[in-house]
């Protein structure tokens, strides 16, 4: 399968602090991938390296098999909407469309006009005077005008109210269905992601904790509830991601390697949110353990 | 999406993805499952169409099963089981039963 983005041992350092470290992942084409993690996890840093705005301090990042830095062939194929959807506030949507057509090789002005008409956004009003939701729609429409092979969105819906967020995701899903663009969007709104994304990358403290197809993740992870567990291996369990215990009972979130037949355990399905949260807290445990060891 | 009858066209993947704000691959997968179950058929370049209704072939004996179940439910209630008791009993029995089968 085609790969749109590939990072290998990628690292970025600000002063002495590593914002991203030993990050290796591969994003297959045709996916809508979520980049998840708490603030400061390295999400924006990864996206900025993907569009060549930052250069790696270690390892490499490749988009469509090439280094994106200063590479117009690659950049022409990427649509990028940075955090808080920055646009020139004094420009009208119409002026932004014209500007885009002058500075891009491939540009579909008609597509932007259609999309904005669909969601009822006036072309003649300064975009600084539009609502947050409308500005996000303008930024998305402009990013899609390049007809990109890869669309990168940094927290596109974080600052929107629930209705505007839904409208934004509707526009996004509609245009992805039409264009087949691969998407990588960073977010900490876990609830939206299960509907929207089919691939998930979990970052925490600058490291990749998880990168997999959502169907596989949900299929392989289970929640087991049973009598207090002494820590012995359970048949069919590949790894315990998170365990919590009361006096008599244990709840384990596990990654399975087949059917779990042990009658002691009740097996429950999990949501994507459960899986992501479990892997984020697992990471915290690791960090604590390392600090203790040091 | 509303009710559909045999011969009706399913809405376009793009329209479903957009109106529900869900991943288009999910919609495609759902349509493919309908095709595998024989409920819908895809006509290349045109769309996906309903072939047959959901509840036909298996309905007659289902009515009998339902009747048996109603009788069982009544007995359970007469024995003093609450709604939650019944649900728990059904679930544990199903787990045990499906494991054997």
Boltz contact constraints between the chains, C-beta under 6 A:
constraints:
  - contact:
      token1: [A, 32]
      token2: [B, 23]
      max_distance: 6.0
  - contact:
      token1: [A, 166]
      token2: [B, 21]
      max_distance: 6.0
  - contact:
      token1: [A, 169]
      token2: [B, 21]
      max_distance: 6.0
  - contact:
      token1: [A, 170]
      token2: [B, 18]
      max_distance: 6.0
  - contact:
      token1: [A, 170]
      token2: [B, 21]
      max_distance: 6.0
  - contact:
      token1: [A, 173]
      token2: [B, 17]
      max_distance: 6.0
  - contact:
      token1: [A, 173]
      token2: [B, 18]
      max_distance: 6.0
  - contact:
      token1: [A, 173]
      token2: [B, 21]
      max_distance: 6.0
  - contact:
      token1: [A, 174]
      token2: [B, 14]
      max_distance: 6.0
  - contact:
      token1: [A, 174]
      token2: [B, 18]
      max_distance: 6.0
  - contact:
      token1: [A, 177]
      token2: [B, 13]
      max_distance: 6.0
  - contact:
      token1: [A, 177]
      token2: [B, 14]
      max_distance: 6.0
  - contact:
      token1: [A, 177]
      token2: [B, 17]
      max_distance: 6.0
  - contact:
      token1: [A, 177]
      token2: [B, 24]
      max_distance: 6.0
  - contact:
      token1: [A, 178]
      token2: [B, 14]
      max_distance: 6.0
  - contact:
      token1: [A, 195]
      token2: [B, 22]
      max_distance: 6.0
  - contact:
      token1: [A, 196]
      token2: [B, 23]
      max_distance: 6.0
  - contact:
      token1: [A, 198]
      token2: [B, 23]
      max_distance: 6.0
  - contact:
      token1: [A, 198]
      token2: [B, 25]
      max_distance: 6.0
